[in-house]
Structure formats: C-alpha cells, structure tokens
Amino acid sequence: MATSKLTLSADKDTIQLAKTIASEDNISVSRLFKTLINEVAKKRKKQSPVLEKYKDVEMPEWIKNLTGVAKDEPGMNYKDMKYEYLKEKYGL
C-alpha cells in the first residue's frame, strides 16, 4: 500500500510523548499513529447485537439445507424466482 505524508499539529508535550512511546516500542511515530487509528476503528465497528448474541450458535441442519434454494439472478424479482424454483421442482 502506498503511503502519503500527513502533517499533524500537537503541543510539544504530546509530540514528546508520542516519540517516547514509539521509541519504547521500537517503532516510528508514523507506525504508532497508524496502529492507534486502526485500533480506534476496530472499536468503533458496530456489531449487530443480534449477531453478537448468536455468533457461537450452531446453525440447524434444516437451515443449512435451504442454502442455494433461491438463486439470486440479476433482473429477476421474487415472484420470478419463486416461479422458476417451482417450475424446476415440479417439472413444469
């Protein structure tokens, strides 16, 4: 990934603190900034409460069997898809 320069403004104490932290971790201030921004972004990602609640629940077999029943084809609405499915299923 290509990098670009960014100019930031901060007071002297903050700049010194950033340099100290980066030095202690043997990384550049740029790398420290990148890491910080990525960590903030991860925390802000909102996970659906429903998905979070059921993330470890095993999907029942009958739901797995439904996978692939409806084929999402461009230009087809629900009624067309239903018609095609029933036509194929009953050999019409």
DSSP file (Angstrom, degrees, kcal/mol; ACC not computed):
  #  RESIDUE AA STRUCTURE BP1 BP2  ACC     N-H-->O    O-->H-N    N-H-->O    O-->H-N    TCO  KAPPA ALPHA  PHI   PSI    X-CA   Y-CA   Z-CA
    1    1 A M              0   0    0      0, 0.0     2,-0.1     0, 0.0     0, 0.0   0.000 360.0 360.0 360.0 131.7    0.0    0.0    0.0
    2    2 A A        -     0   0    0      1,-0.1     2,-0.3     0, 0.0     0, 0.0  -0.429 360.0-141.0 -72.1 146.0    1.4    3.4   -1.0
    3    3 A T        -     0   0    0     -2,-0.1     2,-0.3     0, 0.0    -1,-0.1  -0.754  11.7-160.6-108.0 157.3    1.9    5.9    1.8
    4    4 A S        -     0   0    0     -2,-0.3     2,-0.2     2,-0.0     0, 0.0  -0.934  25.2-105.7-131.2 155.3    1.3    9.6    1.8
    5    5 A K        -     0   0    0     -2,-0.3     2,-0.4     2,-0.0     0, 0.0  -0.557  32.0-171.1 -82.3 148.0    2.6   12.3    4.1
    6    6 A L        -     0   0    0     -2,-0.2     2,-0.5     2,-0.0    -2,-0.0  -0.997  12.9-146.9-139.5 131.3    0.3   13.9    6.7
    7    7 A T        -     0   0    0     -2,-0.4     2,-0.3     2,-0.0    -2,-0.0  -0.882  19.6-174.7-102.3 126.9    1.1   16.9    8.8
    8    8 A L        -     0   0    0     -2,-0.5     2,-0.5     2,-0.0    -2,-0.0  -0.871  15.7-141.0-117.7 152.0   -0.4   17.0   12.3
    9    9 A S        +     0   0    0     -2,-0.3     2,-0.3     6,-0.0    -2,-0.0  -0.945  32.8 148.4-113.6 134.4   -0.3   19.7   14.9
   10   10 A A        -     0   0    0     -2,-0.5     2,-0.0     0, 0.0    -2,-0.0  -0.980  47.2 -92.5-155.6 160.0    0.2   19.0   18.5
   11   11 A D     >  -     0   0    0     -2,-0.3     4,-2.2     1,-0.1     3,-0.3  -0.319  44.6-104.2 -73.3 163.6    1.7   20.6   21.6
   12   12 A K  H  > S+     0   0    0      1,-0.2     4,-2.6     2,-0.2     5,-0.2   0.852 119.1  53.9 -58.7 -38.5    5.3   19.9   22.5
   13   13 A D  H  > S+     0   0    0      1,-0.2     4,-2.4     2,-0.2    -1,-0.2   0.904 109.4  47.7 -64.9 -40.7    4.4   17.6   25.4
   14   14 A T  H  > S+     0   0    0     -3,-0.3     4,-2.4     2,-0.2    -2,-0.2   0.908 112.1  49.7 -66.4 -41.6    2.2   15.4   23.2
   15   15 A I  H  X S+     0   0    0     -4,-2.2     4,-2.3     2,-0.2    -2,-0.2   0.923 112.2  47.7 -62.5 -44.6    4.8   15.2   20.5
   16   16 A Q  H  X S+     0   0    0     -4,-2.6     4,-2.4     1,-0.2    -2,-0.2   0.897 110.9  51.5 -64.2 -39.8    7.4   14.2   23.0
   17   17 A L  H  X S+     0   0    0     -4,-2.4     4,-2.7     2,-0.2     5,-0.2   0.910 109.6  49.9 -62.7 -42.7    5.1   11.6   24.5
   18   18 A A  H  X S+     0   0    0     -4,-2.4     4,-2.5     1,-0.2    -2,-0.2   0.918 111.7  48.3 -62.1 -43.8    4.5   10.1   21.0
   19   19 A K  H  X S+     0   0    0     -4,-2.3     4,-2.4     2,-0.2    -2,-0.2   0.892 112.2  49.5 -63.8 -39.7    8.2   10.0   20.4
   20   20 A T  H  X S+     0   0    0     -4,-2.4     4,-2.5     2,-0.2    -2,-0.2   0.936 112.5  46.1 -65.2 -47.6    8.8    8.3   23.7
   21   21 A I  H  X S+     0   0    0     -4,-2.7     4,-1.7     1,-0.2    -2,-0.2   0.928 114.2  48.4 -62.0 -45.3    6.1    5.7   23.3
   22   22 A A  H  <>S+     0   0    0     -4,-2.5     5,-2.7    -5,-0.2     4,-0.3   0.907 111.9  49.8 -61.8 -42.0    7.3    4.9   19.7
   23   23 A S  H ><5S+     0   0    0     -4,-2.4     3,-1.2     1,-0.2    -1,-0.2   0.910 108.7  51.6 -63.6 -43.3   10.9    4.7   20.9
   24   24 A E  H 3<5S+     0   0    0     -4,-2.5    -1,-0.2     1,-0.3    -2,-0.2   0.833 114.6  43.4 -62.5 -32.7   10.0    2.3   23.7
   25   25 A D  T 3<5S-     0   0    0     -4,-1.7    -1,-0.3    -5,-0.2    -2,-0.2   0.374 111.1-122.3 -93.9   4.0    8.1    0.1   21.2
   26   26 A N  T < 5S+     0   0    0     -3,-1.2     2,-0.3    -4,-0.3    -3,-0.2   0.886  73.9 113.9  55.1  43.5   10.9    0.3   18.6
   27   27 A I      < -     0   0    0     -5,-2.7    -1,-0.2    -6,-0.1    -2,-0.2  -0.882  69.6 -98.8-133.4 167.3    8.6    1.8   16.0
   28   28 A S     >  -     0   0    0     -2,-0.3     4,-2.2     1,-0.1     5,-0.1  -0.415  31.2-114.6 -81.5 163.0    8.3    5.1   14.2
   29   29 A V  H  > S+     0   0    0      2,-0.2     4,-2.6     1,-0.2     5,-0.2   0.868 119.5  56.2 -63.8 -35.6    5.8    7.7   15.2
   30   30 A S  H  > S+     0   0    0      2,-0.2     4,-2.5     1,-0.2    -1,-0.2   0.928 108.0  46.6 -61.0 -44.5    4.1    7.2   11.9
   31   31 A R  H  > S+     0   0    0      2,-0.2     4,-2.5     1,-0.2    -2,-0.2   0.887 111.3  52.3 -65.8 -38.6    3.7    3.5   12.7
   32   32 A L  H  X S+     0   0    0     -4,-2.2     4,-2.5     2,-0.2    -2,-0.2   0.917 110.4  48.2 -60.8 -44.7    2.4    4.4   16.2
   33   33 A F  H  X S+     0   0    0     -4,-2.6     4,-2.6     2,-0.2    -2,-0.2   0.924 111.5  49.6 -62.3 -45.5   -0.2    6.7   14.6
   34   34 A K  H  X S+     0   0    0     -4,-2.5     4,-2.4     1,-0.2    -2,-0.2   0.920 111.9  48.4 -60.3 -45.3   -1.3    4.1   12.1
   35   35 A T  H  X S+     0   0    0     -4,-2.5     4,-2.3     1,-0.2    -1,-0.2   0.915 111.5  50.1 -61.8 -44.3   -1.7    1.5   14.9
   36   36 A L  H  X S+     0   0    0     -4,-2.5     4,-2.3     2,-0.2    -2,-0.2   0.923 111.2  47.9 -60.8 -46.3   -3.6    3.9   17.0
   37   37 A I  H  X S+     0   0    0     -4,-2.6     4,-2.4     1,-0.2    -1,-0.2   0.907 111.8  50.0 -63.7 -42.4   -6.0    4.8   14.2
   38   38 A N  H  X S+     0   0    0     -4,-2.4     4,-2.0    -5,-0.2    -1,-0.2   0.886 110.5  50.0 -64.4 -38.1   -6.6    1.1   13.3
   39   39 A E  H  X S+     0   0    0     -4,-2.3     4,-1.9     2,-0.2    -2,-0.2   0.907 110.8  48.9 -66.4 -41.7   -7.3    0.2   16.9
   40   40 A V  H  X S+     0   0    0     -4,-2.3     4,-1.6     1,-0.2    -2,-0.2   0.914 110.5  51.7 -62.5 -42.1   -9.8    3.1   17.3
   41   41 A A  H  X S+     0   0    0     -4,-2.4     4,-1.1     1,-0.2    -2,-0.2   0.894 107.8  51.9 -62.8 -40.6  -11.5    2.0   14.0
   42   42 A K  H  < S+     0   0    0     -4,-2.0     3,-0.4     1,-0.2    -1,-0.2   0.909 109.5  49.5 -62.1 -42.2  -11.8   -1.6   15.3
   43   43 A K  H  < S+     0   0    0     -4,-1.9    -1,-0.2     1,-0.2    -2,-0.2   0.817 109.7  52.2 -67.7 -29.7  -13.5   -0.4   18.5
   44   44 A R  H  < S+     0   0    0     -4,-1.6    -1,-0.2    -5,-0.2    -2,-0.2   0.681  78.4 110.6 -81.7 -18.0  -15.9    1.7   16.5
   45   45 A K     <  -     0   0    0     -4,-1.1     2,-0.6    -3,-0.4    -3,-0.0  -0.401  67.8-138.2 -59.3 123.3  -17.1   -1.0   14.2
   46   46 A K        -     0   0    0     -2,-0.2     2,-0.4     3,-0.0    -1,-0.1  -0.757  14.2-158.4 -91.7 124.7  -20.6   -1.7   15.3
   47   47 A Q        -     0   0    0     -2,-0.6     5,-0.0     1,-0.0    -2,-0.0  -0.844  29.5-106.6 -99.3 135.1  -21.6   -5.3   15.6
   48   48 A S     >  -     0   0    0     -2,-0.4     4,-2.7     1,-0.2     5,-0.2  -0.383  22.4-135.0 -58.1 131.7  -25.3   -6.1   15.4
   49   49 A P  H  > S+     0   0    0      0, 0.0     4,-2.1     0, 0.0    -1,-0.2   0.853 106.6  51.9 -59.4 -33.5  -26.5   -7.1   18.9
   50   50 A V  H  > S+     0   0    0      2,-0.2     4,-1.9     1,-0.2     5,-0.1   0.939 111.1  45.6 -68.7 -46.4  -28.4  -10.0   17.4
   51   51 A L  H  4 S+     0   0    0      1,-0.2     4,-0.5     2,-0.2    -1,-0.2   0.901 113.1  51.1 -62.4 -40.3  -25.3  -11.2   15.5
   52   52 A E  H >< S+     0   0    0     -4,-2.7     3,-0.7     1,-0.2     4,-0.2   0.894 109.6  50.6 -63.0 -40.3  -23.2  -10.8   18.6
   53   53 A K  H 3< S+     0   0    0     -4,-2.1     3,-0.3     1,-0.2    -1,-0.2   0.877 120.7  33.0 -65.7 -38.6  -25.7  -12.8   20.7
   54   54 A Y  T >< S+     0   0    0     -4,-1.9     3,-1.3     1,-0.2    -1,-0.2   0.197  82.1 111.3-106.0  16.1  -25.9  -15.7   18.3
   55   55 A K  T <  S+     0   0    0     -3,-0.7    -1,-0.2    -4,-0.5    -2,-0.1   0.792  85.7  40.0 -63.4 -28.5  -22.3  -15.7   16.9
   56   56 A D  T 3  S+     0   0    0     -3,-0.3     2,-0.4    -4,-0.2    -1,-0.3   0.351  89.3 111.6-101.7   5.6  -21.4  -19.0   18.6
   57   57 A V  S <  S-     0   0    0     -3,-1.3     2,-0.2     1,-0.1    -3,-0.0  -0.658  70.2-123.1 -83.4 131.8  -24.7  -20.8   18.0
   58   58 A E        -     0   0    0     -2,-0.4    -2,-0.1     1,-0.1    -1,-0.1  -0.543  26.9-116.6 -73.9 134.9  -24.5  -23.7   15.6
   59   59 A M        -     0   0    0     -2,-0.2    -1,-0.1     1,-0.1     5,-0.1  -0.556  33.2-111.8 -73.8 130.8  -26.9  -23.3   12.6
   60   60 A P    >>  -     0   0    0      0, 0.0     4,-1.8     0, 0.0     3,-0.7  -0.247  22.1-118.2 -62.0 152.3  -29.5  -26.1   12.5
   61   61 A E  H 3> S+     0   0    0      1,-0.2     4,-2.1     2,-0.2     5,-0.2   0.847 111.3  59.9 -61.7 -36.5  -29.3  -28.6    9.7
   62   62 A W  H 3> S+     0   0    0      1,-0.2     4,-0.6     2,-0.2    -1,-0.2   0.831 106.1  48.1 -65.8 -29.7  -32.7  -27.7    8.2
   63   63 A I  H X> S+     0   0    0     -3,-0.7     3,-0.9     2,-0.2     4,-0.6   0.897 108.8  53.4 -74.0 -40.3  -31.4  -24.1    7.7
   64   64 A K  H >< S+     0   0    0     -4,-1.8     3,-1.0     1,-0.3    -2,-0.2   0.863 103.6  58.0 -60.2 -34.7  -28.2  -25.3    6.1
   65   65 A N  H 3< S+     0   0    0     -4,-2.1    -1,-0.3     1,-0.2    -2,-0.2   0.742  97.2  61.8 -68.5 -22.1  -30.3  -27.4    3.7
   66   66 A L  H X< S+     0   0    0     -3,-0.9     3,-2.2    -4,-0.6     4,-0.4   0.687  76.8 113.6 -76.0 -17.5  -32.1  -24.2    2.5
   67   67 A T  T << S+     0   0    0     -3,-1.0    -3,-0.0    -4,-0.6    -4,-0.0  -0.339  83.8  14.0 -58.5 126.2  -28.8  -22.8    1.2
   68   68 A G  T 3  S+     0   0    0      2,-0.2    -1,-0.3    -2,-0.1    -2,-0.1   0.422  90.3 113.7  90.5  -1.4  -28.9  -22.5   -2.5
   69   69 A V  S <  S+     0   0    0     -3,-2.2     2,-0.6     1,-0.1    -2,-0.1   0.956  75.8  48.6 -66.9 -49.3  -32.7  -23.0   -2.9
   70   70 A A  S    S-     0   0    0     -4,-0.4     2,-0.7     2,-0.0    -2,-0.2  -0.817  79.2-151.5 -94.9 124.8  -33.2  -19.4   -4.2
   71   71 A K        -     0   0    0     -2,-0.6     2,-1.1    10,-0.1    14,-0.1  -0.854   9.9-141.3 -98.3 118.5  -30.9  -18.4   -6.9
   72   72 A D        +     0   0    0     -2,-0.7     5,-0.0     9,-0.0    -2,-0.0  -0.672  30.1 174.9 -82.2 102.1  -30.3  -14.6   -6.9
   73   73 A E    >   -     0   0    0     -2,-1.1     3,-1.7     3,-0.1     8,-0.1  -0.898  36.0-104.6-111.9 138.8  -30.2  -13.7  -10.6
   74   74 A P  T 3  S+     0   0    0      0, 0.0     3,-0.1     0, 0.0    -1,-0.0  -0.316 104.0  18.9 -60.0 138.2  -29.9  -10.1  -11.9
   75   75 A G  T 3  S+     0   0    0      1,-0.2     2,-0.5    -2,-0.0     0, 0.0   0.413  98.0 113.4  84.4  -1.8  -33.2   -8.8  -13.3
   76   76 A M    <   -     0   0    0     -3,-1.7    -1,-0.2     4,-0.0     2,-0.1  -0.876  51.3-154.1-105.9 133.8  -35.4  -11.3  -11.5
   77   77 A N     >  -     0   0    0     -2,-0.5     4,-2.3    -3,-0.1     5,-0.2  -0.374  38.3 -90.4 -93.0-179.2  -37.8  -10.3   -8.8
   78   78 A Y  H  > S+     0   0    0      1,-0.2     4,-2.6     2,-0.2     5,-0.2   0.894 125.0  51.3 -60.2 -43.4  -39.1  -12.6   -6.0
   79   79 A K  H  > S+     0   0    0      1,-0.2     4,-2.5     2,-0.2    -1,-0.2   0.899 110.5  49.2 -63.7 -40.3  -42.1  -13.8   -8.0
   80   80 A D  H  > S+     0   0    0      2,-0.2     4,-2.5     1,-0.2    -1,-0.2   0.924 112.3  47.9 -63.4 -44.0  -40.0  -14.8  -11.0
   81   81 A M  H  X S+     0   0    0     -4,-2.3     4,-2.4     2,-0.2    -2,-0.2   0.912 112.3  49.4 -63.5 -41.8  -37.5  -16.6   -8.8
   82   82 A K  H  X S+     0   0    0     -4,-2.6     4,-2.6     2,-0.2     5,-0.2   0.920 111.3  49.6 -62.5 -44.5  -40.4  -18.4   -7.0
   83   83 A Y  H  X S+     0   0    0     -4,-2.5     4,-2.6     1,-0.2    -2,-0.2   0.925 111.7  48.0 -60.0 -46.7  -41.9  -19.4  -10.3
   84   84 A E  H  X S+     0   0    0     -4,-2.5     4,-2.2     2,-0.2    -1,-0.2   0.892 112.2  49.7 -63.4 -40.2  -38.6  -20.7  -11.7
   85   85 A Y  H  X S+     0   0    0     -4,-2.4     4,-2.8     2,-0.2    -2,-0.2   0.945 114.0  43.8 -63.8 -48.5  -38.0  -22.7   -8.5
   86   86 A L  H  X S+     0   0    0     -4,-2.6     4,-2.6     1,-0.2     6,-0.3   0.879 112.2  53.9 -66.0 -37.7  -41.5  -24.3   -8.5
   87   87 A K  H  X>S+     0   0    0     -4,-2.6     5,-1.9    -5,-0.2     4,-0.6   0.916 113.9  42.0 -60.8 -43.9  -41.2  -25.0  -12.3
   88   88 A E  H  <5S+     0   0    0     -4,-2.2     3,-0.4     3,-0.2    -2,-0.2   0.908 114.7  51.0 -69.1 -42.3  -37.9  -26.8  -11.7
   89   89 A K  H  <5S+     0   0    0     -4,-2.8    -2,-0.2     1,-0.2    -1,-0.2   0.902 120.5  32.5 -63.9 -42.8  -39.1  -28.6   -8.6
   90   90 A Y  H  <5S-     0   0    0     -4,-2.6    -1,-0.2    -5,-0.2    -2,-0.2   0.340 107.3-118.5-100.4   6.2  -42.3  -30.0  -10.2
   91   91 A G  T  <5       0   0    0     -4,-0.6    -3,-0.2    -3,-0.4    -4,-0.1   0.863 360.0 360.0  64.6  37.7  -41.0  -30.4  -13.7
   92   92 A L      <       0   0    0     -5,-1.9    -4,-0.1    -6,-0.3    -1,-0.1   0.454 360.0 360.0 -82.2 360.0  -43.5  -28.0  -15.3
